[in-house]
Amino acid sequence: MKQLANINSLKDWRRSIGTGSVGFVPTMGALHAGHGKLIEQSCAENEKTLVSIFVNPTQFNDQNDCATYPQPLKEDLELCEKAGVDAVFLPQRRELYPDNYTYRVIENEESTVLEGESRPEHFDGVLTVVMKLLILANANKAYFGEKDWQQLKLVRGMAGAYFLDTEVVGVPTVREEDGLALSSRNVRLSASARMLAPEFHRVLSTAMDCAMARLELESLGFDVEYVDERDGRRLGAVQLEGVRLIDNVQAME
């Protein structure tokens, strides 16, 4: 597995592939089995798989969160190699943002609600870095988890709006046996919070409507940011002992 430390090395690697199909999995590291599923699907559908690991500072509303974001690079690289990844792109901020983020991708509707309402300009940072990475990777397919449903929709919309050749592929959410969606944040849950956390998914899946879901989650001790239904999905965001969790399920008919 090649480690590509800069943009030039990525371009050289990409040229060496020629016309062979390339799958791309952009990540911020702290990889878990959910990321592993993205990599697995990419390896199954393409001749080569590229993973990027970059903690993107422009999508954090609180830069302290960015500074403390886990970066277990050694473990991440081991997971990638065991999963059959062909190359890992490890860029530095100065390379991806030579303009110091004066140029950015902005979406004015979908990005302002739900996650965007509670995290202003979050999706500007997400879309900007994803656009840069998609251009650099020049992959046939790029893989994103359905847990971040709003992000997936926005990336697909951006790819279509800018006529990108890369197909954006959504991969179903990977869950623990008790239903909790895998997330790098889960390790921050205390033992008691971890026992309660799966109730988030259960309530989203079983409540008769969004109002009932909110009431039940609040009664259980969750701090509810939103529960809403869009595009046939019921989406929610909660906090539990200060740890923020998001999830979505198919909306009830």
C-alpha positions as CSV (number, residue, x, y, z in Angstrom):
1,M,0.0,0.0,0.0
2,K,1.4,3.4,-1.0
3,Q,1.3,6.4,1.3
4,L,0.9,9.6,-0.8
5,A,2.2,12.5,1.3
6,N,1.4,15.3,-1.2
7,I,-0.7,16.3,-4.2
8,N,2.1,15.6,-6.7
9,S,2.5,12.1,-5.5
10,L,-1.2,11.5,-5.7
11,K,-1.3,12.8,-9.3
12,D,1.7,10.6,-10.2
13,W,-0.1,7.5,-8.6
14,R,-3.3,8.4,-10.4
15,R,-1.6,8.7,-13.8
16,S,0.0,5.3,-13.2
17,I,-3.4,3.6,-13.0
18,G,-4.2,4.6,-16.5
19,T,-7.7,3.5,-17.5
20,G,-8.2,1.1,-14.6
21,S,-11.2,1.8,-12.4
22,V,-10.5,3.7,-9.1
23,G,-12.8,3.8,-6.1
24,F,-12.2,6.6,-3.6
25,V,-13.1,6.8,0.1
26,P,-12.6,10.2,1.7
27,T,-12.2,10.1,5.5
28,M,-11.1,12.2,8.5
29,G,-9.4,9.2,10.0
30,A,-10.2,7.5,13.3
31,L,-11.4,4.6,11.1
32,H,-13.9,2.0,12.3
33,A,-15.9,-0.8,10.8
34,G,-18.2,1.7,9.1
35,H,-15.3,3.0,7.1
36,G,-14.3,-0.6,6.6
37,K,-17.6,-1.2,4.8
38,L,-17.0,1.7,2.5
39,I,-13.5,0.4,1.7
40,E,-14.8,-3.2,1.2
41,Q,-17.4,-2.0,-1.3
42,S,-14.9,0.1,-3.2
43,C,-12.4,-2.8,-3.4
44,A,-15.2,-5.1,-4.7
45,E,-16.3,-2.7,-7.4
46,N,-13.0,-1.2,-8.6
47,E,-9.6,-2.3,-9.7
48,K,-7.9,0.1,-7.3
49,T,-9.0,1.8,-4.1
50,L,-7.8,5.1,-2.7
51,V,-8.5,6.4,0.8
52,S,-7.8,9.9,2.0
53,I,-7.2,10.8,5.6
54,F,-7.5,14.5,6.4
55,V,-9.0,16.2,9.4
56,N,-10.7,19.1,7.6
57,P,-10.5,22.3,9.7
58,T,-13.1,24.2,7.7
59,Q,-16.0,22.1,8.7
60,F,-15.6,22.5,12.4
61,N,-17.6,25.3,14.0
62,D,-15.4,25.0,17.1
63,Q,-11.7,24.8,16.3
64,N,-11.1,23.1,19.7
65,D,-13.1,20.1,18.4
66,C,-10.8,20.1,15.4
67,A,-7.6,20.2,17.5
68,T,-8.8,17.4,19.7
69,Y,-10.2,15.2,16.9
70,P,-8.6,11.7,17.3
71,Q,-5.8,10.9,14.8
72,P,-4.7,7.3,15.4
73,L,-2.8,7.3,12.1
74,K,-0.8,4.1,12.7
75,E,-4.0,2.1,13.4
76,D,-5.8,3.8,10.5
77,L,-3.1,2.8,8.1
78,E,-3.1,-0.8,9.4
79,L,-6.9,-1.0,8.9
80,C,-6.5,0.3,5.3
81,E,-3.7,-2.2,4.5
82,K,-5.6,-5.2,5.9
83,A,-8.7,-4.1,3.9
84,G,-6.8,-4.1,0.6
85,V,-6.4,-0.4,0.0
86,D,-3.9,0.4,-2.7
87,A,-3.0,3.9,-1.7
88,V,-3.7,6.4,1.1
89,F,-3.6,10.2,0.5
90,L,-2.3,12.1,3.5
91,P,-2.4,15.8,2.6
92,Q,-1.5,18.8,4.8
93,R,-3.8,21.8,5.2
94,R,-1.4,24.2,3.4
95,E,-1.6,22.0,0.3
96,L,-5.4,21.6,0.2
97,Y,-6.0,25.3,1.1
98,P,-3.3,27.3,-0.6
99,D,-5.8,30.1,-0.8
100,N,-6.5,29.9,3.0
101,Y,-10.1,29.0,2.2
102,T,-11.0,32.3,0.4
103,Y,-12.6,30.1,-2.4
104,R,-15.3,27.8,-1.2
105,V,-18.3,25.8,-2.4
106,I,-21.6,27.1,-1.0
107,E,-25.1,25.6,-1.2
108,N,-27.9,27.9,-0.2
109,E,-30.9,25.6,0.6
110,E,-30.4,22.0,1.8
111,S,-27.3,23.0,3.7
112,T,-29.1,25.6,5.9
113,V,-31.5,23.2,7.7
114,L,-31.0,20.3,10.1
115,E,-27.3,19.9,10.5
116,G,-26.7,23.2,8.8
117,E,-29.0,25.1,11.2
118,S,-27.1,23.9,14.3
119,R,-23.7,24.1,12.6
120,P,-23.5,27.2,10.5
121,E,-21.1,27.0,7.5
122,H,-20.3,23.4,8.4
123,F,-21.4,22.2,4.9
124,D,-19.4,24.9,3.2
125,G,-16.3,23.3,4.6
126,V,-17.5,19.8,3.8
127,L,-18.4,20.6,0.2
128,T,-15.3,22.6,-0.4
129,V,-12.9,19.9,0.7
130,V,-14.9,17.1,-1.0
131,M,-14.8,19.0,-4.2
132,K,-11.0,19.4,-4.0
133,L,-10.6,15.7,-3.1
134,L,-12.9,14.5,-5.9
135,I,-11.0,16.5,-8.5
136,L,-7.6,15.3,-7.2
137,A,-8.7,11.6,-7.0
138,N,-10.4,11.6,-10.4
139,A,-12.1,8.4,-9.3
140,N,-14.8,6.4,-11.1
141,K,-16.7,6.1,-7.8
142,A,-16.6,7.8,-4.4
143,Y,-18.1,6.1,-1.3
144,F,-20.0,7.9,1.5
145,G,-21.9,6.4,4.5
146,E,-25.7,6.9,4.6
147,K,-25.4,7.7,8.3
148,D,-24.6,11.2,7.2
149,W,-27.7,11.3,5.0
150,Q,-27.8,15.1,4.5
151,Q,-24.1,15.2,3.6
152,L,-24.6,12.4,1.1
153,K,-27.4,14.3,-0.5
154,L,-25.4,17.5,-0.7
155,V,-22.3,15.8,-2.2
156,R,-24.5,14.1,-4.8
157,G,-26.1,17.4,-5.7
158,M,-22.7,19.1,-5.9
159,A,-21.3,16.4,-8.2
160,G,-24.3,16.8,-10.5
161,A,-24.3,20.6,-10.4
162,Y,-20.6,20.7,-11.4
163,F,-20.7,17.9,-13.9
164,L,-18.2,15.8,-12.1
165,D,-17.6,12.4,-13.7
166,T,-17.3,10.6,-10.3
167,E,-20.3,8.6,-9.3
168,V,-21.3,9.2,-5.6
169,V,-22.2,5.9,-4.0
170,G,-24.1,5.7,-0.7
171,V,-23.4,2.8,1.6
172,P,-25.9,1.6,4.3
173,T,-25.1,2.5,7.9
174,V,-23.1,0.0,9.8
175,R,-24.5,-0.6,13.4
176,E,-23.5,-2.3,16.6
177,E,-25.5,-5.3,17.6
178,D,-27.7,-3.1,19.7
179,G,-28.5,-0.8,16.9
180,L,-26.2,2.2,17.6
181,A,-24.7,3.6,14.4
182,L,-21.0,3.3,14.3
183,S,-19.2,6.7,14.8
184,S,-15.8,7.9,15.9
185,R,-17.7,9.8,18.7
186,N,-19.0,6.7,20.3
187,V,-15.7,6.1,22.2
188,R,-16.4,9.4,24.1
189,L,-19.6,7.9,25.7
190,S,-19.4,6.9,29.3
191,A,-20.5,3.4,30.2
192,S,-23.9,4.5,31.3
193,A,-24.4,6.7,28.2
194,R,-23.3,3.9,26.0
195,M,-26.0,1.7,27.4
196,L,-28.6,4.4,26.7
197,A,-27.4,5.4,23.3
198,P,-29.1,2.6,21.3
199,E,-32.4,4.0,22.4
200,F,-31.8,6.8,19.9
201,H,-32.1,4.4,16.9
202,R,-35.0,2.5,18.5
203,V,-37.1,5.6,19.0
204,L,-36.4,6.9,15.5
205,S,-37.5,3.6,14.1
206,T,-40.6,3.1,16.1
207,A,-42.2,6.4,17.1
208,M,-45.4,7.2,15.3
209,D,-44.2,10.7,14.2
210,C,-41.4,13.2,14.8
211,A,-43.1,14.9,17.7
212,M,-43.6,11.6,19.5
213,A,-40.0,10.7,18.8
214,R,-38.7,14.0,20.3
215,L,-40.9,13.6,23.4
216,E,-39.7,10.0,24.0
217,L,-36.1,10.8,23.5
218,E,-36.3,13.8,25.9
219,S,-38.0,11.6,28.5
220,L,-35.1,9.2,28.3
221,G,-32.6,11.9,28.9
222,F,-31.4,12.9,25.4
223,D,-30.9,16.6,24.5
224,V,-32.7,16.7,21.2
225,E,-31.5,19.1,18.5
226,Y,-33.9,17.9,15.8
227,V,-36.1,15.1,14.6
228,D,-37.5,15.6,11.1
229,E,-38.6,13.7,8.0
230,R,-37.2,14.5,4.5
231,D,-36.9,12.5,1.3
232,G,-38.5,9.4,2.9
233,R,-36.1,9.4,5.8
234,R,-36.5,10.3,9.5
235,L,-33.4,12.1,10.6
236,G,-32.3,13.0,14.1
237,A,-29.5,14.6,16.1
238,V,-29.2,14.4,19.9
239,Q,-26.6,15.0,22.5
240,L,-25.9,12.6,25.4
241,E,-23.6,13.8,28.1
242,G,-22.2,16.3,25.7
243,V,-21.5,13.8,22.9
244,R,-23.4,14.5,19.7
245,L,-25.0,11.6,17.8
246,I,-26.8,11.6,14.5
247,D,-28.8,8.9,12.8
248,N,-31.5,8.3,10.2
249,V,-33.9,5.6,9.3
250,Q,-36.6,5.0,6.7
251,A,-39.6,7.1,7.5
252,M,-42.8,5.3,8.7
253,E,-45.6,5.2,6.1
